[in-house]
Amino acid sequence: MTRYPLKAGYVLLLSAALLAGGCTTYYQIQDPVTGDVYYADDLKTLDGGAVRFIDAQSGTEVTVQNSDIKEISKDEYNIRRYEPEPAREPSGEMK
């Protein structure tokens, strides 16, 4: 009795797991209203066109109503997610 079919099954399962892990898509999401830029590796589109994701820089869940989404490389994602967030210009006081 041979066990080759069982070994072949393990090899196929391991191969599928490795391939699935390497198929992540990385995104740059910009909110055109505020100018804020976010980075994420997973997006969920909500009713009405909004997107929800976990921001890679802050680790917080973000929902953006209108967004410009661009797929980026893994290298760019890893570089951008560790950059400090840019300082914002102070807004003018209302008189």
SETORTI-422201 format. One record per residue (C-alpha): x, y, z; chain. Coordinates in steps of 0.02 Angstrom, whole numbers, plus 32768, in hexadecimal, padded with zeros to 4 digits. Layout:
N
<rec><X>X</X><Y>Y</Y><Z>Z</Z><chain>A</chain></rec>
...
This chain:
95
<rec><X>8000</X><Y>8000</Y><Z>8000</Z><chain>A</chain></rec>
<rec><X>8049</X><Y>80A8</Y><Z>7FCD</Z><chain>A</chain></rec>
<rec><X>8028</X><Y>8151</Y><Z>8018</Z><chain>A</chain></rec>
<rec><X>8053</X><Y>81BC</Y><Z>7F81</Z><chain>A</chain></rec>
<rec><X>7FA2</X><Y>8201</Y><Z>7F6C</Z><chain>A</chain></rec>
<rec><X>7FA7</X><Y>8240</Y><Z>8020</Z><chain>A</chain></rec>
<rec><X>8050</X><Y>8293</Y><Z>8007</Z><chain>A</chain></rec>
<rec><X>8014</X><Y>82E0</Y><Z>7F64</Z><chain>A</chain></rec>
<rec><X>7F7F</X><Y>8328</Y><Z>7FC1</Z><chain>A</chain></rec>
<rec><X>7FF1</X><Y>837A</Y><Z>8041</Z><chain>A</chain></rec>
<rec><X>805D</X><Y>83C2</Y><Z>7FB7</Z><chain>A</chain></rec>
<rec><X>7FC5</X><Y>840A</Y><Z>7F5E</Z><chain>A</chain></rec>
<rec><X>7F80</X><Y>8454</Y><Z>7FFF</Z><chain>A</chain></rec>
<rec><X>8027</X><Y>84A4</Y><Z>802B</Z><chain>A</chain></rec>
<rec><X>803A</X><Y>84E9</Y><Z>7F7B</Z><chain>A</chain></rec>
<rec><X>7F8C</X><Y>8535</Y><Z>7F80</Z><chain>A</chain></rec>
<rec><X>7FAF</X><Y>8586</Y><Z>8029</Z><chain>A</chain></rec>
<rec><X>8051</X><Y>85D2</Y><Z>7FEA</Z><chain>A</chain></rec>
<rec><X>8000</X><Y>8615</Y><Z>7F4C</Z><chain>A</chain></rec>
<rec><X>7F6E</X><Y>8661</Y><Z>7FAB</Z><chain>A</chain></rec>
<rec><X>7FE5</X><Y>86B9</Y><Z>8022</Z><chain>A</chain></rec>
<rec><X>8043</X><Y>8709</Y><Z>7F92</Z><chain>A</chain></rec>
<rec><X>7FAA</X><Y>8754</Y><Z>7F3D</Z><chain>A</chain></rec>
<rec><X>7F8D</X><Y>87EA</Y><Z>7FAC</Z><chain>A</chain></rec>
<rec><X>7F5F</X><Y>888D</Y><Z>7F57</Z><chain>A</chain></rec>
<rec><X>7F9D</X><Y>8930</Y><Z>7FA1</Z><chain>A</chain></rec>
<rec><X>7F41</X><Y>89D5</Y><Z>7F93</Z><chain>A</chain></rec>
<rec><X>7F5E</X><Y>8A8F</Y><Z>7FA4</Z><chain>A</chain></rec>
<rec><X>7EBA</X><Y>8AE3</Y><Z>7FD0</Z><chain>A</chain></rec>
<rec><X>7EA8</X><Y>8B9F</Y><Z>7FC5</Z><chain>A</chain></rec>
<rec><X>7E17</X><Y>8C03</Y><Z>8009</Z><chain>A</chain></rec>
<rec><X>7E05</X><Y>8C90</Y><Z>7F89</Z><chain>A</chain></rec>
<rec><X>7DA3</X><Y>8CFC</Y><Z>8002</Z><chain>A</chain></rec>
<rec><X>7E26</X><Y>8D00</Y><Z>808D</Z><chain>A</chain></rec>
<rec><X>7EC0</X><Y>8CCF</Y><Z>8028</Z><chain>A</chain></rec>
<rec><X>7EE7</X><Y>8C45</Y><Z>80A6</Z><chain>A</chain></rec>
<rec><X>7F43</X><Y>8BAE</Y><Z>805F</Z><chain>A</chain></rec>
<rec><X>7F33</X><Y>8B00</Y><Z>80AA</Z><chain>A</chain></rec>
<rec><X>7F82</X><Y>8A57</Y><Z>8086</Z><chain>A</chain></rec>
<rec><X>7F2B</X><Y>89B0</Y><Z>8098</Z><chain>A</chain></rec>
<rec><X>7F36</X><Y>88FC</Y><Z>805E</Z><chain>A</chain></rec>
<rec><X>7E7C</X><Y>88D9</Y><Z>8067</Z><chain>A</chain></rec>
<rec><X>7DE3</X><Y>8941</Y><Z>803A</Z><chain>A</chain></rec>
<rec><X>7D2A</X><Y>8929</Y><Z>8052</Z><chain>A</chain></rec>
<rec><X>7CB3</X><Y>8988</Y><Z>7FE2</Z><chain>A</chain></rec>
<rec><X>7C16</X><Y>89BF</Y><Z>803D</Z><chain>A</chain></rec>
<rec><X>7B6A</X><Y>89ED</Y><Z>7FFA</Z><chain>A</chain></rec>
<rec><X>7B70</X><Y>8A98</Y><Z>7FAB</Z><chain>A</chain></rec>
<rec><X>7C24</X><Y>8A86</Y><Z>7F70</Z><chain>A</chain></rec>
<rec><X>7C81</X><Y>8AA8</Y><Z>8012</Z><chain>A</chain></rec>
<rec><X>7D18</X><Y>8A3C</Y><Z>803D</Z><chain>A</chain></rec>
<rec><X>7D4C</X><Y>89FA</Y><Z>80E8</Z><chain>A</chain></rec>
<rec><X>7DFA</X><Y>89BD</Y><Z>8111</Z><chain>A</chain></rec>
<rec><X>7E7F</X><Y>89B6</Y><Z>8199</Z><chain>A</chain></rec>
<rec><X>7EFF</X><Y>8A40</Y><Z>8180</Z><chain>A</chain></rec>
<rec><X>7FAD</X><Y>89F1</Y><Z>817D</Z><chain>A</chain></rec>
<rec><X>7FFF</X><Y>8A89</Y><Z>81CC</Z><chain>A</chain></rec>
<rec><X>7F8D</X><Y>8AA3</Y><Z>8262</Z><chain>A</chain></rec>
<rec><X>7F39</X><Y>89F8</Y><Z>8271</Z><chain>A</chain></rec>
<rec><X>7E8E</X><Y>8A4B</Y><Z>827D</Z><chain>A</chain></rec>
<rec><X>7DF2</X><Y>8A1F</Y><Z>821B</Z><chain>A</chain></rec>
<rec><X>7DCB</X><Y>8AA7</Y><Z>819D</Z><chain>A</chain></rec>
<rec><X>7D32</X><Y>8AC6</Y><Z>8131</Z><chain>A</chain></rec>
<rec><X>7D41</X><Y>8B3B</Y><Z>809D</Z><chain>A</chain></rec>
<rec><X>7CA4</X><Y>8B6E</Y><Z>803F</Z><chain>A</chain></rec>
<rec><X>7CF9</X><Y>8BA9</Y><Z>7F9E</Z><chain>A</chain></rec>
<rec><X>7DA5</X><Y>8B65</Y><Z>7F79</Z><chain>A</chain></rec>
<rec><X>7E2A</X><Y>8B54</Y><Z>7EF5</Z><chain>A</chain></rec>
<rec><X>7E6F</X><Y>8AA3</Y><Z>7EFF</Z><chain>A</chain></rec>
<rec><X>7F12</X><Y>8A6E</Y><Z>7EAE</Z><chain>A</chain></rec>
<rec><X>7F62</X><Y>89C2</Y><Z>7EB3</Z><chain>A</chain></rec>
<rec><X>8019</X><Y>89CC</Y><Z>7EE6</Z><chain>A</chain></rec>
<rec><X>80A9</X><Y>8952</Y><Z>7EF4</Z><chain>A</chain></rec>
<rec><X>80D3</X><Y>88F6</Y><Z>7F95</Z><chain>A</chain></rec>
<rec><X>8178</X><Y>8955</Y><Z>7F9E</Z><chain>A</chain></rec>
<rec><X>8123</X><Y>89FF</Y><Z>7F90</Z><chain>A</chain></rec>
<rec><X>80A0</X><Y>89CA</Y><Z>8011</Z><chain>A</chain></rec>
<rec><X>8127</X><Y>8997</Y><Z>808D</Z><chain>A</chain></rec>
<rec><X>8187</X><Y>8A39</Y><Z>8074</Z><chain>A</chain></rec>
<rec><X>80EE</X><Y>8AAB</Y><Z>8080</Z><chain>A</chain></rec>
<rec><X>809D</X><Y>8A58</Y><Z>8116</Z><chain>A</chain></rec>
<rec><X>8134</X><Y>8A80</Y><Z>8183</Z><chain>A</chain></rec>
<rec><X>8146</X><Y>8B35</Y><Z>814C</Z><chain>A</chain></rec>
<rec><X>8110</X><Y>8BB4</Y><Z>81CE</Z><chain>A</chain></rec>
<rec><X>806C</X><Y>8C08</Y><Z>81A8</Z><chain>A</chain></rec>
<rec><X>8089</X><Y>8CB6</Y><Z>815D</Z><chain>A</chain></rec>
<rec><X>8068</X><Y>8D4B</Y><Z>81CD</Z><chain>A</chain></rec>
<rec><X>7FCA</X><Y>8DA7</Y><Z>81A3</Z><chain>A</chain></rec>
<rec><X>7FBF</X><Y>8E60</Y><Z>8182</Z><chain>A</chain></rec>
<rec><X>7F66</X><Y>8EB8</Y><Z>820F</Z><chain>A</chain></rec>
<rec><X>7EBA</X><Y>8EEF</Y><Z>81DB</Z><chain>A</chain></rec>
<rec><X>7E8E</X><Y>8FA6</Y><Z>81E7</Z><chain>A</chain></rec>
<rec><X>7E26</X><Y>8FE1</Y><Z>8279</Z><chain>A</chain></rec>
<rec><X>7D76</X><Y>901D</Y><Z>825A</Z><chain>A</chain></rec>
<rec><X>7D5A</X><Y>90D4</Y><Z>8285</Z><chain>A</chain></rec>
